[in-house]
Amino acid sequence: MNAAQPIDLAYGTGYLPVQAVGDMLAPRAAKPVADETRAVLDALENPIGTRPLREIARPGERVAIVVNDITRLARADLLLPPIVDTLNAAGVPDRDIFIVFALGIHRRQTDAERRMVVGDGIFHRIRTFDHISTDDSSLVEIGTTSFGNRVEINREVWEADRIVLTGEIIYHLIAGYSGGRKSLVPGVAGFRTTTFNHRMIFDPNCRVGKLDGNPAHEDLLEACRLADPDFIVNLVLSPDGGLIRVVAGHYDLAHREGCREVDRILAVEIDRPYDLVVASAGGFPLDIDLRQAHKGLENASHALRPGGSILFYAECPNGAGIQAFEDYVRRYSDEFEMRAALERDFVVGGHKAYWVARLGRLYDVHLVSALDPEFVRRCHFQPVAPAEHAAALGRLLEKAGPHARVAVIPHAGFTLPVQRKLTEVASL
């Protein structure tokens, strides 16, 4: 093994020091954008696949701007001022603009959280509200996809004259990549629409880093096409939140360009799997709850051999993140029972419990978190108190042995390990 080197792994809003031993797997170094606001303005003026935003909006029109909620690192506070200023210059005053938070099926936010997402200036200028997927009175059905998904979206968004989607593009476990069409569905969609799409998780083509041939993505794209949003503005960010790229324009064409940038920066090639992985979800908000932190754990597992060990850092101050997740973990003993239950009656949140239990069967998962230890064990993980994380790492290193292959992934939520031989085969 290499000599140990100190590294601070993100944990919630702070860090935990680790004596790391092994290969460092991290996104490729990318030169950060020097003038971030200028980059957003340039993207608004030079969109992909459509006219500039200033030529789309007209005086007298009502404009809906969809933004991510507190669980996403999407930097709406950077995007919104240039977007609103552009709309103002096009003749659309503040009173004709509203911002809706794309909660999907997440919990409602507090006023403090909404203000944190959009920034003080915009919060006091523009009306904002949370989308509630279970409020049928606020939904309207706009059509059905070829997969049979009846698409219900927020009525105010649908009735707006113009729809602008914003967000961040990063890898997504089901839909391939976040961003683009996902701001509309599931972002401001009805619970039934989202549930239908999530049922596709058992299809092997619904996987991270895949768009074409991915039924979950194609269902979302069809749903988005029904609403026909006028413009998107999406960011590609570094793990520390630095701006790498702004893509704007058509909801599909601009999004695909952003996905290519994600592959260039966030995919990390490895020669072969590791015996032990030490990884952090990436801190707040990526580890706000287990539902979100699980994404980084799934990414990190791509670097791990079957049966290998992983020490994963994710504070999860908000617990599991959804009640159905907790219910499934307590009701069913393993992933096989969970899958059978989901195939009988799909429950959003239950699918997360299934995924977690599956990881617990495939790998030796040790979770450093603030979660109740008994709940962690029910997830088929080994709980590790933050104060004991160094000792747990020592035990895992000893168990792995002196010749073990070890990797450290400081930002697992942003990093997708890809085996080089698979990449080479795919390119032939």
Solvent accessible surface area in square Angstrom, and as a share of the most:
residue,aa,sasa,rsa
1,M,110,0.49
2,N,97,0.50
3,A,90,0.70
4,A,55,0.43
5,Q,82,0.37
6,P,105,0.66
7,I,35,0.18
8,D,88,0.46
9,L,1,0.00
10,A,11,0.09
11,Y,24,0.09
12,G,6,0.06
13,T,127,0.74
14,G,31,0.30
15,Y,147,0.56
16,L,31,0.15
17,P,91,0.57
18,V,4,0.02
19,Q,105,0.47
20,A,1,0.01
21,V,16,0.09
22,G,13,0.12
23,D,60,0.31
24,M,79,0.35
25,L,10,0.05
26,A,41,0.32
27,P,20,0.13
28,R,115,0.42
29,A,109,0.85
30,A,30,0.23
31,K,182,0.77
32,P,87,0.54
33,V,43,0.25
34,A,110,0.85
35,D,81,0.42
36,E,43,0.19
37,T,68,0.39
38,R,115,0.42
39,A,22,0.17
40,V,0,0.00
41,L,51,0.25
42,D,65,0.33
43,A,12,0.09
44,L,3,0.01
45,E,66,0.29
46,N,108,0.56
47,P,25,0.15
48,I,56,0.28
49,G,50,0.48
50,T,48,0.28
51,R,119,0.44
52,P,20,0.12
53,L,2,0.01
54,R,111,0.41
55,E,61,0.27
56,I,8,0.04
57,A,1,0.01
58,R,114,0.42
59,P,92,0.58
60,G,67,0.64
61,E,29,0.13
62,R,87,0.32
63,V,0,0.00
64,A,0,0.00
65,I,0,0.00
66,V,0,0.00
67,V,1,0.00
68,N,25,0.13
69,D,3,0.02
70,I,13,0.07
71,T,11,0.06
72,R,64,0.24
73,L,47,0.23
74,A,7,0.05
75,R,63,0.23
76,A,4,0.03
77,D,69,0.36
78,L,19,0.09
79,L,1,0.01
80,L,0,0.00
81,P,50,0.31
82,P,5,0.03
83,I,0,0.00
84,V,0,0.00
85,D,75,0.39
86,T,16,0.10
87,L,1,0.00
88,N,49,0.25
89,A,92,0.71
90,A,19,0.14
91,G,32,0.31
92,V,1,0.00
93,P,37,0.24
94,D,39,0.20
95,R,207,0.76
96,D,31,0.16
97,I,4,0.02
98,F,4,0.02
99,I,0,0.00
100,V,0,0.00
101,F,0,0.00
102,A,9,0.07
103,L,1,0.01
104,G,7,0.06
105,I,22,0.11
106,H,33,0.15
107,R,100,0.37
108,R,160,0.59
109,Q,10,0.04
110,T,76,0.44
111,D,85,0.44
112,A,61,0.47
113,E,29,0.13
114,R,39,0.14
115,R,80,0.29
116,M,122,0.54
117,V,21,0.12
118,V,2,0.01
119,G,20,0.19
120,D,88,0.45
121,G,49,0.47
122,I,5,0.03
123,F,39,0.16
124,H,134,0.60
125,R,103,0.38
126,I,6,0.03
127,R,120,0.44
128,T,28,0.16
129,F,43,0.18
130,D,17,0.09
131,H,1,0.00
132,I,32,0.16
133,S,8,0.05
134,T,94,0.54
135,D,56,0.29
136,D,82,0.42
137,S,90,0.58
138,S,29,0.19
139,L,9,0.04
140,V,29,0.17
141,E,78,0.35
142,I,28,0.14
143,G,23,0.22
144,T,73,0.42
145,T,8,0.04
146,S,97,0.63
147,F,73,0.30
148,G,40,0.38
149,N,1,0.01
150,R,147,0.54
151,V,0,0.00
152,E,20,0.09
153,I,0,0.00
154,N,5,0.03
155,R,96,0.35
156,E,60,0.27
157,V,0,0.00
158,W,99,0.35
159,E,106,0.47
160,A,11,0.09
161,D,76,0.39
162,R,56,0.20
163,I,8,0.04
164,V,0,0.00
165,L,0,0.00
166,T,2,0.01
167,G,2,0.02
168,E,15,0.07
169,I,1,0.01
170,I,22,0.11
171,Y,14,0.05
172,H,25,0.11
173,L,20,0.10
174,I,7,0.03
175,A,1,0.01
176,G,0,0.00
177,Y,9,0.03
178,S,14,0.09
179,G,7,0.07
180,G,0,0.00
181,R,1,0.00
182,K,25,0.11
183,S,5,0.03
184,L,0,0.00
185,V,0,0.00
186,P,20,0.13
187,G,5,0.05
188,V,0,0.00
189,A,0,0.00
190,G,0,0.00
191,F,74,0.31
192,R,133,0.48
193,T,0,0.00
194,T,1,0.01
195,T,12,0.07
196,F,53,0.22
197,N,6,0.03
198,H,26,0.12
199,R,116,0.42
200,M,28,0.12
201,I,16,0.08
202,F,49,0.20
203,D,51,0.26
204,P,111,0.70
205,N,64,0.33
206,C,11,0.07
207,R,123,0.45
208,V,19,0.11
209,G,31,0.29
210,K,43,0.18
211,L,18,0.09
212,D,93,0.48
213,G,40,0.38
214,N,0,0.00
215,P,20,0.12
216,A,0,0.00
217,H,2,0.01
218,E,60,0.27
219,D,0,0.00
220,L,3,0.02
221,L,16,0.08
222,E,41,0.18
223,A,0,0.00
224,C,0,0.00
225,R,124,0.45
226,L,66,0.33
227,A,9,0.07
228,D,92,0.48
229,P,7,0.04
230,D,37,0.19
231,F,0,0.00
232,I,0,0.00
233,V,0,0.00
234,N,0,0.00
235,L,0,0.00
236,V,1,0.00
237,L,1,0.00
238,S,21,0.13
239,P,27,0.17
240,D,124,0.64
241,G,9,0.08
242,G,18,0.17
243,L,0,0.00
244,I,18,0.09
245,R,76,0.28
246,V,17,0.09
247,V,2,0.01
248,A,2,0.02
249,G,0,0.00
250,H,57,0.25
251,Y,13,0.05
252,D,23,0.12
253,L,88,0.44
254,A,0,0.00
255,H,1,0.00
256,R,59,0.21
257,E,42,0.19
258,G,0,0.00
259,C,5,0.03
260,R,142,0.52
261,E,18,0.08
262,V,0,0.00
263,D,58,0.30
264,R,135,0.49
265,I,3,0.01
266,L,1,0.01
267,A,18,0.14
268,V,20,0.12
269,E,59,0.27
270,I,5,0.03
271,D,93,0.48
272,R,136,0.50
273,P,41,0.26
274,Y,10,0.04
275,D,36,0.19
276,L,0,0.00
277,V,0,0.00
278,V,2,0.01
279,A,0,0.00
280,S,0,0.00
281,A,1,0.01
282,G,15,0.14
283,G,2,0.02
284,F,79,0.33
285,P,6,0.04
286,L,34,0.17
287,D,0,0.00
288,I,7,0.03
289,D,10,0.05
290,L,1,0.01
291,R,14,0.05
292,Q,12,0.05
293,A,0,0.00
294,H,0,0.00
295,K,43,0.18
296,G,2,0.02
297,L,2,0.01
298,E,15,0.07
299,N,5,0.03
300,A,0,0.00
301,S,9,0.06
302,H,80,0.36
303,A,0,0.00
304,L,8,0.04
305,R,97,0.35
306,P,108,0.68
307,G,47,0.45
308,G,0,0.00
309,S,9,0.06
310,I,1,0.01
311,L,0,0.00
312,F,0,0.00
313,Y,0,0.00
314,A,0,0.00
315,E,46,0.21
316,C,3,0.02
317,P,76,0.48
318,N,66,0.34
319,G,21,0.20
320,A,1,0.01
321,G,27,0.26
322,I,35,0.18
323,Q,113,0.50
324,A,17,0.13
325,F,0,0.00
326,E,47,0.21
327,D,51,0.26
328,Y,7,0.03
329,V,0,0.00
330,R,130,0.47
331,R,151,0.55
332,Y,37,0.14
333,S,60,0.38
334,D,47,0.25
335,E,8,0.04
336,F,124,0.52
337,E,77,0.35
338,M,1,0.00
339,R,93,0.34
340,A,42,0.32
341,A,5,0.04
342,L,4,0.02
343,E,107,0.48
344,R,173,0.63
345,D,96,0.50
346,F,14,0.06
347,V,51,0.29
348,V,3,0.02
349,G,0,0.00
350,G,0,0.00
351,H,3,0.01
352,K,12,0.05
353,A,0,0.00
354,Y,17,0.06
355,W,28,0.10
356,V,0,0.00
357,A,2,0.02
358,R,80,0.29
359,L,2,0.01
360,G,15,0.15
361,R,132,0.48
362,L,47,0.23
363,Y,34,0.13
364,D,37,0.19
365,V,4,0.02
366,H,31,0.14
367,L,1,0.01
368,V,0,0.00
369,S,9,0.06
370,A,67,0.52
371,L,20,0.10
372,D,79,0.41
373,P,66,0.42
374,E,96,0.43
375,F,9,0.04
376,V,1,0.00
377,R,125,0.45
378,R,86,0.31
379,C,1,0.01
380,H,72,0.32
381,F,2,0.01
382,Q,93,0.41
383,P,35,0.22
384,V,12,0.07
385,A,54,0.42
386,P,46,0.29
387,A,96,0.74
388,E,90,0.40
389,H,14,0.06
390,A,67,0.52
391,A,48,0.37
392,A,2,0.02
393,L,10,0.05
394,G,37,0.36
395,R,144,0.52
396,L,7,0.04
397,L,35,0.18
398,E,143,0.64
399,K,137,0.58
400,A,36,0.28
401,G,17,0.16
402,P,99,0.62
403,H,173,0.77
404,A,16,0.12
405,R,53,0.19
406,V,8,0.05
407,A,0,0.00
408,V,1,0.00
409,I,0,0.00
410,P,15,0.10
411,H,52,0.23
412,A,0,0.00
413,G,11,0.11
414,F,2,0.01
415,T,0,0.00
416,L,12,0.06
417,P,3,0.02
418,V,41,0.24
419,Q,38,0.17
420,R,91,0.33
421,K,122,0.52
422,L,103,0.51
423,T,50,0.29
424,E,94,0.42
425,V,101,0.58
426,A,87,0.67
427,S,89,0.57
428,L,184,0.91
